[in-house]
C-alpha cells in the first residue's frame, strides 16, 4: 500500500478556539494556570464562568430555538475546576443529536460524556464534571421537582458531593449583544436568561449562587466541533480508553474539517496505530516516524477492528 506523508495527511495537535472579550462581556482577570495545590473543598459560595463559555451558552440556546427541535429542552454538561468554596466553569459538553429530549425533559448521551472527560483530562487531569445546565419552556427559572429527583441522586458522585445547575429560559427583556447581570445569580442577553443554583448531596432545596465572568477559553471547544463523531463511536472509544494504556485522542483539521484522531502506540518505538474518525468515515493508518500507511480492515466497531489489526501486525 502506498505511504503518504503524515504532515500532509494530518495537522497534528490541538486546535483550541481562543476567544477574548470584545466589550460585550463583563470580565475579570484572566484565569491563572491550573495548579495541583487546590484548597480543601468547602460548600460552594461562588461560581465563575469563562467568557467563552458564557457566550457559547447564549449562542447555543439561541441557535437551538431556531431549529425544528427548538421547542424541546436543550442542555449542556459543564466541566471545570473545584477549589475551596469556588468553582470555575471552563467548558461545555453539548447534549448532542443523540439526546432524548422533549418539551419537559432532556437526557444526555452518557457514553459520549465518559469519552469526553477522558479526552479533556489528557490536557488537564484536574478537570471535573461540575453539573448541568438545561433550558425550561415558559418562565420556570428554578429547577423543577423532576430536576431535583434526578439531580439529588447524581450530585453525590461529584467532587465535593455538590453540583452546579443552570436553568435557561426565554422570558427576559435584556439588550441584544451583551450579557447583563440583573441579580447576582442571573445573566441575561436579549430574551434569554440563565439562573444559577447549587445543590448539595442530601439537601432538599437548591440555593442560588453568585455568578461572575472571567477571561478564558472553552476547553471543550475541540470536542464540540466533532461531537457527532464522539457520539457515534462512544462505546468502542470508551473501551479502548479503558483497555489500552497510552490510548489518546485529539482533534485535528483535515481537508478543512474537524475530525477526531485516536492513537494507539505499538511496542516498537516510533510506531503506532492511527484512527481518523469523521462520523461514518473511519480511516486506519500504520504510523511509522513521519509516515502513514493506509490500512483497510473489514467493517466493524472501532475496538474490534483495532484488535484485529493488532493481531495482524503481531503476525
Rosetta blueprint (number, residue, H / E / L):
1 X L
2 X L
3 X E
4 X E
5 X E
6 X H
7 X H
8 X H
9 X H
10 X L
11 X E
12 X L
13 X L
14 X L
15 X L
16 X L
17 X L
18 X L
19 X L
20 X L
21 X L
22 X L
23 X L
24 X L
25 X E
26 X L
27 X L
28 X E
29 X L
30 X L
31 X L
32 X L
33 X L
34 X L
35 X L
36 X L
37 X L
38 X L
39 X L
40 X L
41 X L
42 X L
43 X L
44 X L
45 X L
46 X E
47 X E
48 X E
49 X E
50 X E
51 X H
52 X H
53 X H
54 X H
55 X H
56 X H
57 X H
58 X H
59 X H
60 X H
61 X H
62 X H
63 X H
64 X H
65 X H
66 X L
67 X L
68 X L
69 X L
70 X L
71 X L
72 X L
73 X L
74 X L
75 X E
76 X E
77 X E
78 X E
79 X E
80 X E
81 X E
82 X E
83 X E
84 X L
85 X L
86 X E
87 X E
88 X E
89 X E
90 X E
91 X E
92 X E
93 X E
94 X E
95 X L
96 X L
97 X L
98 X L
99 X L
100 X E
101 X E
102 X L
103 X L
104 X L
105 X L
106 X E
107 X E
108 X L
109 X L
110 X H
111 X H
112 X H
113 X H
114 X H
115 X H
116 X H
117 X H
118 X H
119 X H
120 X H
121 X H
122 X H
123 X H
124 X L
125 X L
126 X L
127 X L
128 X E
129 X E
130 X E
131 X E
132 X E
133 X E
134 X E
135 X E
136 X L
137 X L
138 X L
139 X L
140 X L
141 X L
142 X L
143 X L
144 X L
145 X H
146 X H
147 X H
148 X H
149 X H
150 X H
151 X H
152 X H
153 X H
154 X H
155 X H
156 X H
157 X H
158 X L
159 X H
160 X H
161 X H
162 X E
163 X E
164 X E
165 X E
166 X E
167 X E
168 X E
169 X E
170 X L
171 X L
172 X L
173 X L
174 X L
175 X L
176 X L
177 X L
178 X L
179 X E
180 X E
181 X E
182 X E
183 X E
184 X L
185 X L
186 X E
187 X E
188 X E
189 X E
190 X L
191 X L
192 X E
193 X E
194 X E
195 X E
196 X E
197 X E
198 X E
199 X E
200 X E
201 X L
202 X L
203 X L
204 X L
205 X L
206 X L
207 X E
208 X E
209 X L
210 X E
211 X E
212 X E
213 X E
214 X E
215 X L
216 X L
217 X L
218 X L
219 X L
220 X L
221 X H
222 X H
223 X H
224 X H
225 X H
226 X L
227 X H
228 X H
229 X H
230 X H
231 X H
232 X H
233 X L
234 X H
235 X H
236 X H
237 X H
238 X H
239 X H
240 X H
241 X H
242 X H
243 X H
244 X L
245 X L
246 X L
247 X L
248 X E
249 X E
250 X E
251 X E
252 X E
253 X E
254 X E
255 X L
256 X L
257 X E
258 X E
259 X E
260 X E
261 X E
262 X E
263 X E
264 X E
265 X E
266 X L
267 X L
268 X L
269 X L
270 X L
271 X E
272 X E
273 X E
274 X E
275 X E
276 X E
277 X E
278 X E
279 X L
280 X L
281 X E
282 X E
283 X E
284 X E
285 X E
286 X E
287 X E
288 X E
289 X L
290 X L
291 X E
292 X E
293 X E
294 X E
295 X E
296 X L
297 X L
298 X L
299 X L
300 X L
301 X L
302 X H
303 X H
304 X H
305 X H
306 X H
307 X H
308 X H
309 X H
310 X H
311 X H
312 X H
313 X H
314 X H
315 X L
